[in-house]
Amino acid sequence: MPKKAFAHFHVDNKLNNPSTINQSSNEKNSSVSFTGDEIFQDITSFSESVANEIRFRFSILNIIVKECHDSGVTAKKIEPLRVQLQREISRPIPSSITIYRWWLKYRDSDFKITSLAPKTKKKGNSSIKVPDIVSEYISHSIERVISAEKLNINNAFKSVRKKVRIYNLTHNTSYKYPSYETIRKRIKKFTPYEKLAKSKGERVAKREFRRMGKKIQTESILERVEIDHTQLDLFAVHSTYRTTIGRPWLTQLVDCHSKSVIGFYLGFEPPSCTSLTLALKNAIKRKDTLLSNSPSVKGKWLCYGIPDLLVTDNGKEFLSKSFMQTCDSLFINVHQNKVETPDNKPHTERQYGTTNTSLLNDLPGKAFSNYLIREGYSSETEATLTVDEITEIYLIWLIDIFHKKSNTRGTNCPNVTWNLSARIWPPNEFKGTDDELDFCFADKITRSLRKEGIYLKKDLYYSNERLAEYRGKKGNHTVTIKYNPESLGYIWVLDEDCESYFKVPAINFEYASGISLWLHEKNMELKKVLSHTEYNQESEIDAEIAIDEIVDKSMSLKKTTLTNRKRAARYQENTKRAKNSQPYIPPQSKELPSSSDSRVDASNIDDDFNWEIDYV
């Protein structure tokens, strides 16, 4: 029945109500805007049983309005019509008061059919029927069910029964035990959001049930680049001994516009400034030299250049002062996401998933996160690939497969998107040499300049003629230096007069040029261990005790003056030296004196003895 058939009953009321007129005019003049708070409802919003009830009530009101067209609808006029309603409708007809209430509700809603929906969800007794102490026990057990403990419902039910039984015995009460169904229904009332918040925290629940917004939009390559680390689900072996040495780390930089991987680091260096520096250098430089060492790679790696915006997480390597200084020198803006928001770096997270599923799934030595899946498969035993072999496989997959292939929706191909964007806005290429790039990523510290040069680390000194000249002008003082942790052959020293750095080699250049800072520190640790292999603390203490005994014994001898003690010592020293320098020849005619007679007691030498000095 059209809305006009009901509206004419209340035209006068609307005209006499100025608030209704103002509301209608405001609705006409207001512009259409979406705030997200509007509610849209029709008969399809309800279940089938509720929708049938709405149709039933509407059919009754339709007949009554036709019969009461001129005189209006009242409860008294509805009563005589119930017989006619019963003939036309097969269902039992409610009382006239009930029908009149439906009419009032329908009229007050401005004739919206959804107002006839029964409020069945609000029926029932909402008050708690169990005693407070029993309800408290139930709530505590339910907390254990939906929390991280994840207690099952049956054990929660048994726990409540035990607590109620103990309470009855100790307080002389007779509270009834709740049923299993009581606990199950209470748990069912919790929303998925509440359950997740209880088990994993409010932050996780908000992230899981957040609204989904628009994807991050970029207009050109390198406009936004995301970086992150992950440990590969693959075990590697030693290149010489072929023994399993663990799972390597992978650091990737992903361009958000083309979805290309523009740089990476793969090795056993954990997330640190070193792995970050190596990956970022690889991303900035052209890849010709890298691919020349991998002849099995057939395609070209098109990606290079300095990113405009680098998106990171809150790892300590991204918060370091050295990293921020490097980005400032290269004009790279850094955006650090909030804690525990991996969805703000969707491209790197997705790229790691693609790498694990598309590349590592078929390689020997793959690792499994679920122990049930890896049952019967020993990842460490099956591993056969070295880090260099894994790196070459990764390059082949990345350049010859991933960058050339369109996504499953057919909306993006990394190489095609990169080429099209590079024609309009070419990448910001680093124009300097490799040494200049190393200088940009070098760590900045202060050290003392002395006669022996500049001390960097243990057994690492740096000096040359230029540094000696600089010391001659400035003297011994503290200088600012930069060094490359990956190669310690050179350092850069700041000349404060010229406001520029000059290069200074290590004194032991052959050693320093072939090691990194980490390797040097390990070498020093090993050297320290080897130098203490002959050391025995107890032997050292015994030697110290023996020295003390000799000193005490010599001091116990009776001496009158310091001069006499010096002369006695000189006499003993000369006697011992003479015996050691001349061979002993026994006399042939005379008997040897006894050892006791031949010994001279140095302690009985007189102080007034005439010591003759023979001048030559």
Secondary structure, DSSP 4 states (H G I P E B T S, - for coil): --THHHHGGGHHHHHH-HHHHHHHHHHHHSPP---S------GGGS-HHHHHHHHHHHHHHHHHHHHTTTT---HHHHGGGHHHHHHH-SSPP--HHHHHHHHHHHHHTTS-GGGGS--GGG-S--S--S-HHHHHHHHHHHHHHHSTT---HHHHHHHHHHHHHHHHHHHT--PPPPPHHHHHHHHHHS-HHHHHHHHH-HHHHHHHTPPP-PPPP-SSTTSSEEEEEEE-SB-EE-TTT--EEEPPEEEEEEETTT--EEEEEEES--SSHHHHHHHHHHHHS-SHHHHHT-TT--S-----S--SEEEE-S-TTTS-HHHHHHHHHTT-EEEEPPTT-GGGSHHHHHHHHHHHHHTGGGSTTB--SSTTTTTT--HHHH----HHHHHHHHHHHIIIIITTS--TTSS--HHHHHHHHHHHS------S-HHHHHHHT-EEEEEEEETTEEEEETTEEE--HHHHHHHHHH-SEEEEEEEETTEEEEEEEEETTTTEEEEEEBTTHHHHTT--HHHHHHHHHHHHHHHTTT--HHHHHHHHHHHHHHHHHHHHS--S-HHHHHHHHHHHHHHHHHHHHS-----SSSPPPPHHHH---GGG--TT--------
